[in-house]
């Protein structure tokens, strides 16, 4: 079983010996790969859509893995029993959807020790919500696949950085970037938002993928300002000022992260 770069990174984060719940399994490629590489001892593969569910069943049956990978049709964690899995992988779905899935089954979540997530949207909300709920961030990395960049996060009950520790790391960036406008409170608020969005651990060891992501965000800010300048409404002009400050803040962060840019 060959995986693309995105799922390879997810697989690399799964602790050896896990009892895995793969939510939104699609074709069940991830649990198959993990079993064939001796990283998991069993898996429950769940999908809410009938087509992917049937594809997963076929893929598991073709390899004779029905005794170790149980494919179930259902929504999120609903088909899983409490204590049945100790690690969860969720990849390729919105961050808000992930948080909703977790909230529905607190009994299952209380028995899970590891979360490996690849959210598409609301990344900052995912980080903060889980950290505020007592999870620790173990690591996070970015990976490119087919012209897109994806962030993969690993949260753990026992290992990694707690919220307060990450806030201390964040203070370093707040101090380095400093105020870039007359409104220092606004500058700090913008920088804090984007640190959580891109990930405090990813900023500690920034790679090329993160640089591309940040530079693309600056371009997005500029395109937005260009469109807004067509309006003379006062509230729109205020938003333009906020976006202009955002560009200044993020550009200063880029200078700190990538001095050669």
N, C-alpha and C positions, 0 to 999 in steps of 0.2 A: 504494500500500500504506500503510494507516494502522496505526500501532502505539499500544498503550496507554501510559500514562505510564511504567510499569516498563521495558518494552522500548525506549521512546524514550530513557530515561536510559542503558541499556546501549549503544544505538546511538551516542549522543553521545560515549561514551568510546572507541569504536573509532578508532584512528588512520587517517588518510586514506592510501590506497595499500596497505592490508593485504591479505595473502593469508589469508583467514579460515577457521578451522575452527569451525563452530557445532555444539556437542555437545548433544544433546537438542533438536534443531531444531524438533520438533513439526511445524507446517505450513510451516516455512521462511520465515516472515514476516520474521524479522530479516535474513537474508542478502539476501532480495529487496529489502527497504527500503534496505539499505546499497548494493546495486548500483544501484538506481534513483536514489539520491542521490549517486552517483559517489564513494563513500567507499572501496570495495574494488575490487581488480582481478580477484579470483576468490574462490570459496568452495567448501568441502566441507561439506555439511550432513549430519549423522549423527543417526540415531535408532535406538534399540534395540527400539522397539515397532512392529509391522507396520502398525497403523492410521495413526499419525502419519507413518511413512515413506511410505506410499502417498499420504497427503494432501500431503506435501511434493513428491513426484514430480509429482502433478497440478498443484499450484500453479506449479511451475517450468515444466512443459510448456505450461501455458496462456499463459505469458508468453514462451515461446520462449527460455528462459534456460539450456537444457541445456548449452551450450558454456561457460558461465561459472560456473554453480552445479551442482556434482556432488552428487547426493543418494545417500547410502550407508546401507545397512541393517547395523547392527552395534552393538557395545557400546563406548561411550566412544571412546577414541582408537585402538582396534584396527583400524578400517578405514582409518586415515590412515598414509601413508608418512612417514618422517623427512625433514624439509626441505620438505615439501609445503605447509605453512602456517607463518606467522610470528606469527599472533595467534589466540587462542582466546576464544570466548564460551561461557559456561555459565550458564544462568539457570533458576531455578525448581526446582532440585534441592537435596537436602541437602548441607551442607558436607562431611560425612564422605564422601559419595559422590564429590564432586568430588576430594577428596584421594586416594581410592582409584583414580579414573580416571587421575590424574596419575602415580601410583606404578607403574602397570602398563606405561607406555610412556616410560621415561626417554630413549630415543633420539628420540622425537618432541618431548618437552619441552625437550631440549637445543637444539633449533632454533627454539623459540618465544620471542619477545621481549616479547609483551604478553599479559596475562591480564585479561579483563573478566568479573567474576563477580557473580552475584546469588544467594548461597547462602540457603537457608531452613533455618536451624539450624546450630549449631556455628560461628558467625561468628568468634568469638574464636580457635578452634582453626585455622580457615583462615588468619587473619591471621598468627598466630604460626608455624605450620608453614611457610608460604611465606617469611616474612621470615627465619626460621632457615635456610632453604634457599638464601638469597642473593638472593631477589627484593626489589625496592624497591617501597614503596607510593607511587603517584603521586597518587591522589585517591580519595575515597569520599564518597558522598552518599546521602541517604535520599529516597524518593519514596513518595507515597501513591497507592493505586489500589484502588478498590472497598472502602473501609473498612479496608484493611490497609496496613502500612508495610513497605517493602522497602529493604534496603541494597544499594547497587551499589559494587563495589570495582574499582579499576584498579591492577594490579601491572605493573611493567616491569623488564626486565633492567638498563637503563641510567639511567633517570630516576626521580626521586622520593626518598623517605626510606628509608634503611637501618634495620635493627632498632635499632642503637645510637642513631641520631638520634631515633627515635620514643620510645625509653626516656627520653631527655632531656626530650622534651615531656611525657611521662607524669609525670616528677618534679615538674613545675609543679603538676599536680593533686594529687599526694600532699602537697606542701607547703601548698597552699591549704586542702585539706579537713582535713588533720591527723588526729589521733587523736580519735575520737568515743566511745571506750569505754576502760575500764581496760586492755583488751588491745589495745595499739597495733599489735602484729604482726598480729592478726586483722583490724583495721580496714584496714591497708595491703594485706593479702592480698585482702580483699573488693574494695577499690577498684581494685586492679590487675586483678583478674578482669573487672570490669565495664568498665574502660577499654578492654581488648582486645575485649570483647564488642561494645561500641558503636562503637569505632574512635577512635584518638587523633587522626586528622585531622578526623573529623566533630565531635569535641569542640572543635576549634580554631575552628570556625565553625558553631555549633549552630543548626539551623533548627527550625521548628515541628514537623516530623515527628519529629525526635529527642526533642523535649520530650514529645510524646505517648507515644513509646515508653518513655521513662524513667518517666514518671508511671504508665503502665500496669504497669510492673514493680513499682513500689512497691505498687500495689493487689494484685498477685499475691502479693507477700510477705505482705501483711496477711491475705489469704484463706487462705494456707497456715498462718499462725500460728493463725488461728481454728479450722481443722480439727485442728491438732496439739494444741490446748488440751484436746481431748476425751480425751487420753491422759495417764496419770500416770507412764508409763515414764520412767526417768531419762535414757535416750538421747534420747527425744523432747523432754524438757525442755531438754536441751543444744542440740538443733537449734533450738528456739524462741529461745533466747538468740542463736544465730548469725544467725537471720533478723531478730531485733530489731536487732542490730548492723548488719545489711545495710541495713535501712530508714534508720537514722541516717546511715550512710555515704552512701547514695545521695541522701538529702534534703540533706545538706551539699553534695554535688556539684551538685544542682539549684540551690541558692542561688548557687553560683559561676557557673553557666552562664546562669541566667535570674533575675537579681536581682529582677525584678518579680513572680515567682511567689509 
